[in-house]
Amino acid sequence: MNYNEIGIAALQEGKYEKAVESFVKAIEEEPKNAVGYINMGNVFASLGDPEKAEPFFQQAITLDEDAGTAYYGLANLYFNNERYEESSKLYEKAIQKGVNEADAYFMLGKSLERIDQTKLALPYLQRATELAPNDLEARLSYGILLANMELFTQAAEEFSFVIEHDEKNADANCNLGFLYAVSTERKEDALNHLKQAFTINPDYEQARYIYDMIQLDER
């Protein structure tokens, strides 16, 4: 077992000091190997220290421009720091370099969404749901984006899927209720889902407000 493997095992056990110590040894042993730097960046990212994590990811990219996980790690730091334009470019680079995972597509979609590139975000969120069809967060986000683009039928399918697998999901109930209210004649279904949303989460003011508005309109 090499130092990187020892460090990863320690990280999985929550032994951060041992992980750092092992990755330092891995870097000292192979200073031109990007893996040790990526692992060190991941440790500091896990510890919530982006300032220490960033230079390790950057050094990994300098050493190996095809290190997809280094781009992905750096993208996560930037996304969490609301640097969405930069994170979108880095997530895209990570995918190009082989990080073909649902999370990478999901985070690229969310980054583009945050900079109002809705149409560009849509295929990436769709791809995330294809790669991880049971990821309810991805399905919900994809549904919201579809609804915002007035693709109501597809959006309703996503919200319904989430509710089918998690009937206590307040966001999915609220969004489906609102969708029914604005795009169908199914007012009773809209009211039921909106009521479900603020019953699950009593602080869900948006759901309660829409519910009250529908009832006022019906009088």
C-alpha positions in Angstrom: 0.0 0.0 0.0 1.5 3.4 -1.0 1.2 6.7 0.8 -1.8 7.8 -1.4 -3.7 4.7 -0.6 -2.9 5.0 3.1 -4.0 8.6 3.1 -7.3 7.8 1.3 -8.0 5.0 3.8 -7.3 7.5 6.7 -9.6 10.1 5.0 -12.4 7.6 4.8 -12.0 6.9 8.5 -12.1 10.6 9.3 -8.4 10.6 10.4 -7.5 13.9 8.7 -4.1 14.4 10.4 -3.0 11.0 9.3 -4.3 11.6 5.8 -2.4 14.9 5.5 0.7 13.2 6.8 0.4 10.4 4.2 -0.3 12.7 1.3 2.7 14.9 2.2 4.9 11.8 2.1 3.3 10.9 -1.3 4.2 14.3 -2.7 7.7 14.2 -1.3 8.2 10.7 -2.8 6.7 11.7 -6.2 6.7 15.5 -6.5 5.8 15.2 -10.2 2.8 13.0 -9.6 -0.5 15.0 -9.7 -2.4 12.4 -7.6 -0.8 13.4 -4.3 -1.7 17.1 -4.9 -5.3 16.2 -5.8 -5.6 14.1 -2.7 -4.2 16.9 -0.5 -6.6 19.4 -2.1 -9.5 17.0 -1.3 -8.5 16.8 2.3 -8.5 20.6 2.8 -11.7 20.9 0.8 -13.3 18.3 3.2 -12.1 20.4 6.1 -13.7 23.5 4.7 -10.4 25.3 4.0 -10.6 26.3 0.3 -7.6 28.7 0.5 -5.3 25.7 1.4 -7.0 23.4 -1.1 -6.9 25.7 -4.1 -3.1 25.7 -4.7 -2.9 21.9 -4.5 -5.5 21.5 -7.3 -3.8 24.2 -9.3 -0.4 22.4 -8.9 -2.0 19.1 -10.0 -3.3 20.7 -13.2 0.1 22.3 -13.8 1.7 18.8 -13.5 -1.0 17.0 -15.5 -3.4 19.0 -17.7 -5.5 15.8 -18.2 -6.2 15.4 -14.4 -9.9 15.6 -14.6 -10.5 15.3 -10.8 -8.2 18.3 -10.2 -10.5 20.5 -12.4 -13.5 19.0 -10.6 -12.1 19.7 -7.2 -11.2 23.3 -8.1 -14.6 23.8 -9.7 -16.3 22.7 -6.4 -14.2 25.3 -4.5 -15.3 28.1 -6.9 -18.9 27.0 -6.9 -19.1 27.1 -3.1 -17.5 30.6 -3.3 -20.2 31.7 -5.8 -17.6 32.0 -8.6 -20.0 30.4 -11.0 -18.5 31.6 -14.3 -15.2 30.0 -13.4 -16.8 26.9 -11.9 -18.8 26.3 -15.1 -15.6 26.3 -17.2 -13.8 24.0 -14.8 -16.7 21.5 -14.6 -16.8 21.4 -18.4 -13.1 20.8 -18.5 -13.4 18.0 -15.9 -16.0 16.3 -18.1 -13.8 16.7 -21.2 -10.9 15.1 -19.2 -13.0 12.0 -18.3 -15.0 12.8 -15.2 -18.1 11.3 -16.8 -20.2 11.2 -13.6 -23.7 12.5 -12.8 -22.4 15.0 -10.2 -20.1 16.7 -12.7 -23.0 17.2 -15.2 -25.3 18.3 -12.4 -22.8 20.9 -11.0 -22.1 22.2 -14.5 -25.8 22.7 -15.0 -26.2 24.4 -11.7 -23.3 26.7 -12.4 -24.7 27.7 -15.8 -28.1 28.2 -14.2 -26.6 30.6 -11.6 -25.2 32.8 -14.4 -28.6 32.8 -16.2 -27.5 30.4 -19.0 -30.7 28.4 -18.6 -30.8 26.9 -22.1 -27.2 25.8 -21.8 -27.8 24.3 -18.4 -30.8 22.2 -19.5 -28.9 19.4 -21.3 -26.4 19.0 -18.5 -29.1 18.6 -15.9 -30.8 16.1 -18.2 -27.6 14.1 -18.6 -27.2 14.1 -14.8 -30.7 12.5 -14.5 -29.8 10.0 -17.2 -26.7 8.9 -15.4 -28.3 8.9 -11.9 -32.1 8.4 -12.5 -32.8 7.9 -8.8 -31.0 11.2 -7.8 -34.1 13.1 -6.5 -32.1 16.4 -6.2 -31.1 16.2 -9.8 -34.6 15.3 -10.9 -36.1 18.2 -8.9 -33.6 20.7 -10.3 -34.2 19.5 -13.8 -37.9 19.8 -13.3 -37.6 23.3 -12.1 -35.5 24.3 -15.1 -38.0 22.7 -17.4 -40.9 24.5 -15.8 -39.0 27.8 -16.0 -38.7 27.2 -19.8 -42.5 26.4 -19.9 -41.9 22.8 -20.8 -44.7 21.9 -18.4 -45.5 18.3 -19.4 -41.8 17.2 -18.9 -41.5 19.2 -15.7 -44.6 17.6 -14.2 -43.1 14.2 -14.9 -40.0 15.1 -13.0 -41.9 16.5 -10.0 -44.2 13.5 -10.0 -41.2 11.1 -10.0 -39.7 12.9 -7.0 -43.0 12.8 -5.1 -43.5 9.1 -6.0 -40.2 8.3 -4.3 -40.4 10.9 -1.6 -43.9 12.0 -0.8 -42.7 14.3 1.9 -40.6 16.4 -0.5 -42.1 19.9 0.1 -40.3 21.5 -2.9 -41.6 18.9 -5.4 -45.1 19.3 -4.0 -45.0 23.1 -4.2 -43.6 23.1 -7.7 -46.1 20.6 -9.0 -48.9 22.4 -7.4 -47.8 25.7 -8.9 -47.4 24.1 -12.3 -50.9 22.7 -12.2 -52.2 26.1 -11.2 -50.6 28.0 -14.1 -50.7 25.4 -16.9 -53.8 23.2 -16.4 -57.3 23.3 -15.1 -56.4 20.9 -12.3 -57.0 23.4 -9.5 -58.0 20.8 -7.0 -54.7 18.9 -7.6 -52.8 22.2 -7.4 -54.4 23.0 -4.0 -53.7 19.5 -2.7 -50.0 19.6 -3.6 -49.5 23.1 -2.3 -51.3 22.2 1.0 -49.0 19.2 1.2 -46.0 21.4 0.8 -46.8 23.8 3.7 -48.1 20.9 5.8 -44.7 19.2 5.5 -42.9 22.5 6.0 -45.0 25.0 8.0 -42.5 27.7 7.1 -43.1 27.3 3.3 -44.6 30.7 2.8 -44.4 30.5 -1.0 -46.6 27.4 -1.1 -49.1 28.9 1.3 -49.3 32.2 -0.6 -50.0 30.5 -4.0 -52.6 28.3 -2.2 -54.3 31.4 -0.9 -54.2 33.1 -4.3 -55.9 30.2 -6.0 -58.6 30.1 -3.4 -59.2 33.8 -3.8 -59.5 33.4 -7.6 -62.1 30.7 -7.2 -64.4 32.9 -5.1 
